[in-house]
Amino acid sequence: MGIVIRQLIRDEIERIWEIDRREIIEGIYYFCDGELVLEEEYYHMGGWPPDESKIYTPILIESFDRGGIFFGAFDSDVLVGAAVLDNKFIGKKNNQLQLKFLHVSHSYRKQGLGVKLFEKAEEVARKFGANKLYVSATPSENTVNFYLRRGCEVTEDVNEELFTLEPEDIHFEYLIK
């Protein structure tokens, strides 16, 4: 049957933490003097950081309750990927929606699933009337390269609230086509 992507319901939000986030990280991007700089650094990400679900589940539920759209990618009944598009407009021109979350389980990466989830979020953002997606991306080499390949660019319109929440992230914007 293959992977099925569908909208999640509110009771499924906490299943997001079932996604296998394991990753070997060999490089980290930093934003220095207006440029992305890749530094060799080695980390073994064993999964979600401690308390990640306690911190972010209420944020995700708040987004859902105000009309954010949650997509889940399922292999049978196993959640193997998810994308969350917030519906609160942000940016100086109030024309951006945040891609709040996009993760794919370790053994499902590099198969196009992340691209499909990104495209679903873009499609909904377009329907909502947004001109851009705002992405606060983990600075790991694989993650940043994923967004660069999608056409994301480092934003000059940094959202202060999101930057305060995740100051080490690379903050991108994506022009919706």
C-alpha positions in Angstrom: 0.0 0.0 0.0 2.9 2.4 0.6 3.1 5.6 2.6 -0.2 7.5 3.1 -0.2 11.2 3.9 -3.3 12.6 5.6 -4.3 15.3 8.0 -3.9 14.5 11.7 -6.6 15.0 14.2 -6.1 16.7 17.6 -5.8 13.4 19.5 -2.9 12.3 17.2 -0.7 15.3 17.9 1.3 13.5 20.6 2.1 10.7 18.2 4.6 13.1 16.5 7.1 12.2 19.2 7.0 8.6 17.9 9.0 9.8 14.9 12.5 8.3 15.0 14.7 11.4 15.0 18.0 9.6 15.2 20.8 11.1 13.0 24.5 11.2 12.7 25.4 14.9 12.3 28.8 15.7 10.8 28.3 19.4 10.2 26.5 22.4 11.7 25.7 25.6 9.9 26.2 29.0 11.6 25.0 32.3 10.3 28.0 34.6 10.5 28.5 38.1 9.0 25.5 37.6 6.7 26.6 34.2 5.4 25.9 30.5 6.1 29.1 28.9 7.3 29.4 25.1 7.6 31.6 23.9 10.4 32.6 20.3 10.9 31.1 19.0 14.1 30.1 15.5 15.0 27.1 14.5 17.0 25.0 11.4 17.4 21.4 12.5 17.8 19.9 9.6 19.6 16.3 10.9 19.4 14.3 13.8 20.8 16.0 15.9 23.4 14.7 15.4 27.0 11.5 17.3 27.7 11.1 18.2 24.0 7.6 16.8 24.0 6.7 18.6 27.3 7.8 22.0 25.8 6.5 21.7 22.3 3.2 19.7 22.7 1.3 22.7 24.2 2.7 24.9 21.4 1.5 22.4 18.8 -1.9 22.0 20.4 -2.3 25.8 20.5 -1.5 25.9 16.8 -4.0 23.1 16.0 -6.7 24.8 18.0 -6.4 28.1 16.1 -6.6 26.2 12.8 -3.0 25.0 12.0 -2.8 22.1 9.6 -1.1 18.9 10.6 0.0 16.3 8.1 1.1 12.8 9.1 2.8 10.3 6.8 1.9 6.7 7.8 3.4 3.4 6.9 0.4 1.1 7.8 -0.4 2.5 11.3 3.1 3.8 12.1 3.6 7.6 11.9 6.9 8.0 10.0 6.8 11.7 9.2 4.9 14.9 10.0 4.6 18.5 8.9 2.8 21.3 10.7 1.8 24.5 9.0 0.7 27.3 11.5 -2.1 29.5 10.3 -1.0 32.7 12.2 0.3 35.2 9.7 3.7 36.7 10.6 6.4 38.9 9.0 6.7 42.7 8.3 4.1 42.4 5.6 2.0 39.9 7.5 2.2 37.5 4.5 4.1 34.5 5.9 3.0 31.3 7.5 5.4 29.3 9.6 6.3 25.7 8.7 6.3 24.9 12.4 7.5 21.3 12.2 8.8 18.9 9.6 10.4 15.6 10.6 10.8 12.2 8.9 11.8 9.0 10.7 15.4 7.9 10.3 14.8 4.9 8.1 12.4 6.8 5.8 14.7 9.7 4.9 16.2 10.3 1.4 13.1 8.8 -0.2 11.3 12.0 -1.0 8.9 11.9 1.9 10.2 15.2 3.4 9.7 16.9 0.0 6.1 15.6 -0.2 5.3 16.9 3.3 6.9 20.3 2.4 4.9 20.5 -0.8 1.7 19.7 1.1 2.4 22.6 3.5 3.2 24.9 0.6 -0.1 24.0 -1.1 -2.1 24.8 2.0 -0.2 28.0 2.7 -1.0 29.1 -0.9 -4.7 28.3 -0.3 -4.6 30.4 3.0 -3.2 33.3 0.9 0.4 33.3 2.2 3.2 34.5 -0.1 6.0 32.9 1.9 6.7 30.1 4.3 8.9 30.9 7.4 11.1 28.1 8.5 13.2 27.9 11.7 15.5 25.0 10.8 17.7 23.0 13.0 21.3 24.0 11.9 22.4 20.4 11.1 24.0 20.1 7.6 21.3 17.7 6.3 18.4 19.8 7.5 19.8 23.1 6.1 20.7 21.5 2.8 17.2 20.0 2.6 15.7 23.5 2.8 18.3 25.1 0.5 17.4 22.4 -2.1 13.8 23.4 -1.8 14.7 27.0 -2.7 14.6 28.5 0.8 16.8 31.5 1.5 18.0 32.9 4.8 15.5 35.5 5.8 16.2 39.2 6.4 12.8 39.4 8.1 13.7 37.4 11.2 10.7 36.8 13.5 12.0 37.9 16.9 9.6 35.6 18.8 10.8 32.5 16.9 14.4 33.6 17.0 14.2 33.9 20.8 12.7 30.4 21.0 15.4 28.9 18.7 18.4 31.3 18.4 20.7 28.6 17.0 18.3 27.7 14.2 18.8 28.9 10.6 15.8 31.1 9.8 14.6 30.8 6.3 11.8 32.1 4.1 10.4 30.3 1.0 8.6 32.1 -1.8 5.5 30.2 -2.5 5.1 29.4 -6.1 
